[in-house]
Amino acid sequence: MFSASEIHRLSEEFEAKTPQEILIWAVDAFWPQIALSSSFQTQSVALLHMASQIRHDLLIFFLDTGYHFWDTLIFKEQLASQWHLNVLDLYRDTRWDVFMRQHTRALPVQDANLCCFLHKVQPMQRALKDMDAWISGIRRDQTAVRAHAKILELQPNGLLKINPMLNWTKVDVKQYAEENHLPSHPLFDKGYRSVGCGPCTIAIGLNDEERAGRWAGREKIECGLHTEMFQHRNVAEMQKDFQLDVSLMDT
C-alpha cells in the first residue's frame, strides 16, 4: 500500500504527531487488516484507552503464556469488559505441549529465550500472518533496544509495525493516566513497574529503571517481539540462542 520511501517520510512526520493522531491514521489506512498487541500492564493502559476511543472494535492481541500473574488476567478481563475491548487471547502452538509438559517449571529459568519464542514470538507471528499492520505500545525511553526504533517500521514480510507511543516518556504516560482517571495494574503499587510473566518479573525500587524487574540479573532485556528474534520463523534458525535441546520437533 505504501512504498518504503513513503513509510520513511511518514515516520519522520509522525515524530511531531500525537499518539492519537497516529492511531487514527493507522486505522483509516489499514482497516480491517490491523491489530494492536497489549500486555495489559500499567504502561499499556494509555494506548488501550486511546484505541478504545477511536475504534472500540479494533482487534487486540493478548499473549496468554500460561505464566501470567492472576492479577494480570483479572485486570485484562476488567478492562475488556469496562471498555468493550475486542480482545483475542493467543497461545503457543499445541505441537509443543509434550515438550512443555517436561519443561514447564524449568523453562523460564533455564532458557528464557526459548520460552519467549514459543509463548510470544511464534503465536504473534501466526496471528499477524494475515494482517497488514501491527500497533505496538513500545517507547524509546524503556530500553536501549527500543531507543533506536522508528514510529513506522516495515517488516521483511511486508507487515507495517506502528509504534504510536514511541516518543512518549513514562511522565507522559503518567500524566495521560491521571488526566483520564485510568486504572493501574493491581501489582503496580506493590513495586512491579513493568509486569511480564510471573517467573521472570520482580518488584523493584522507586528509583530503578522501569523495566529493571524483567529478567533481573540476566542479560536478557526483551522478550523477542521487538528484536531480531521476531524475524526467525522456526527453532532451527534460533537454535544457537537456546540452552535446552529442542530436537523434539521443528516448527
N, C-alpha and C positions, 0 to 999 in steps of 0.2 A: 504493500500500500504506500509506504514511504521509502524513498531511497536512503542510502546510508548518509549522503550529504545533507538531505533534508532532516534526518534524525539528529545529526550533529548540530545543525543550525537551531532546530527547535530546543534541543537540550540546553544550548547556551542561552537562548531567550528565556527559558523557564527558570533560570537561576534568579530572575527578578520577579517571578510569579509566586503567588501563594499556593500552598498545597491544594486548596480547594479549586483554584483555577486550573491547576494541572490535572486534577481528578476529573473535572468537568470536560476538559479537552479529551482525556483518555476515554471516558465513557462514550462521548459523542463519536469519537473516531473509530472505536473498535467494538461497540456493542453489536451482538451479544457475546462475541468471542473474546471476552475479557474476564479475568478473575483477580481477586485480591487474596493474599495469604496473610494469616494473622496467628500469633501465638497466644492472644488474649491475655497478655500481661499488662501491667500499668502503662508501659510505654506504647502499647498498641491501641489503647482506648481512644486516643485523639483521632487517629486515622479511621478507626471503625465508626466513630461518631460522624466525622465528615462524610464518609461514604454513605452512611445511612440517611443523611440529609439530602444527598444528591440523587441517589438511586437505591432505595431500600432493598430491591431485589437483586442487587449486584451479588454474584456468586463469591462466597468467602471460603477459602480452603483452610481447614484446621488439621494439622498433622497429629493424629492420636497415636502416639508412640507406644502407649501401654506403660509408660514410666512417669506420666504426669502426676503432680500433686492433685489430690482430690479437690483442693481449693481452686485450682485452675479449671478443672472440669465443671465445677459448680458455677464459678464465675462466668465461664463461657455460656452455660445454659441460661443464666440470669440475663446477661446482656442480649443474647439472641432473642429471648422472649420479650424483654422490655423494648428493644429497638426494632423488633421484627426483622432480624437479620436472616439472610439466606445462607446458612452455614452448611457446608458439606465436610464431614469428617473423612480424613484419608488414613489408610492403614498400609502396613507393609504387605508385600506380595505373600500370599498364603503358601507359596512354594518354599518359603523359608521357615515354616512352622516347625519342622523336625529339627532343624539346626537350632532354632530359638528355644525349644524345649530343653536342649542340652546346655544352653549358654545364657539363659535369661538373666540370672543373677550376676554372673561374672562379666557379661559382655560390656556394659557401660564402663567398667573399671579397667578391664583387660584390653579392650580395643574400642575406644570411644569413636574413632573414625569409622570403623565398620558399623557400629551401632547407628550412627547418624546416617550413613549411606543407606542402610536397609530401611530405617524408620522415617527418614526425612527426604533424602535426595531422590531415591527411586520412586516413592509414592508421588512426590511433587512432579517429577518428570512425566510420570504416567498421566497425572491429572491435567497437565498443561499441554499434552500432546496435540489436542485439537483446538487450542486457544491461540489467538493472535497476540494477546498482550497479558502481562502479569504485573499487578501492582504490589509492590513491596513497601514495608514501613521502615527500612533501614535509614540511619542518619550518619553523617560524616563524623560526628563527634563521639560515636560509640566505640569504634576500633580503628586500628591503623590500616586494616584492610579496607574498611568502608570509607576511610578518609579520601580514597582515590576514586570512588565511584562517580558515575555521571547520573544525571536525572533520567536520561533515556539511554538505555544500553541494549543494542541489538545483539541478540544471541546468535551463535553459529547456525542454528536450525531455523532462523528467521523470526523467532519469538521476540517481541519487544518487551524488555523489562522496564518498568516505570517506577521511579523512586521519588514520589512527590514530597516526602518529608526530609529529603536528603540534607538540605541546608538549614534545617531547624536544629536547635540545640535542646538539651534537656530543660533549660529555662523556658524556652518557647512552649514546649510540651506542657510543662507545669502551669504556665500562665493560661494556656488554652483550656486545660482541665479545670482550673479554678473558675475561669470566666463562664464555662458551660456546665459547671457543677457535675463533673464526670466522676464516676466511682473509681476507686483504686482496687487493684488486686488485693485480696484479703491478706496476703503474705507481705505486702509492701511495707506496712508499718512494723513488721517483725524483722526488718533488715534485709529482705530479699528485694534488691533494687532491680534485678533482671531475673526473671523466673523462667527456667527451662525445665528439663526433666529432673525428677527428684534425686537420682543418684549423682547427678553432675551439677547440682546447684546448692550453694550455701548462702547463709546470711552474711552480710558484710557491714563494715563501719560506715558512718556518715560521710567520712572524708575519702573513702575508697572510690575508685572509678566505677562507673555504673555497672559494667559487666565483669567486675573483678570476682564475683561469686560464681561465674560459669567456668567449669573445668579448672577450678582453683588448684594451683600447684602443678599444673601440666602445661605443656607448650601450646596446647590447643586453645584457640580463642573463637573459632567459628564452627558451626555445625556442618557447613559444606554447601548450603543453599546459595550462598553469596560468594563462593570461591571457585577456583578451578575445578574442584570436585564435581560441581554440578554439570560439567561438560562430559563427564565419563558416564557411559551407558551400562556398564556391567562390572562385575567384581574383578574380572581378568585385567581390565585396564587399571584397576585400583590396587591390585594385589600387593604391590610394593609398599603401600601405606597401611597394610593390615598386619596385625600381630598373630591373629588366630588363623588356623587352617580353614580355608573356605573351599577346599577341593570337593566338598559335598555336592556342590552344584555351581553352575554359572548362568546367571540370568542376564 
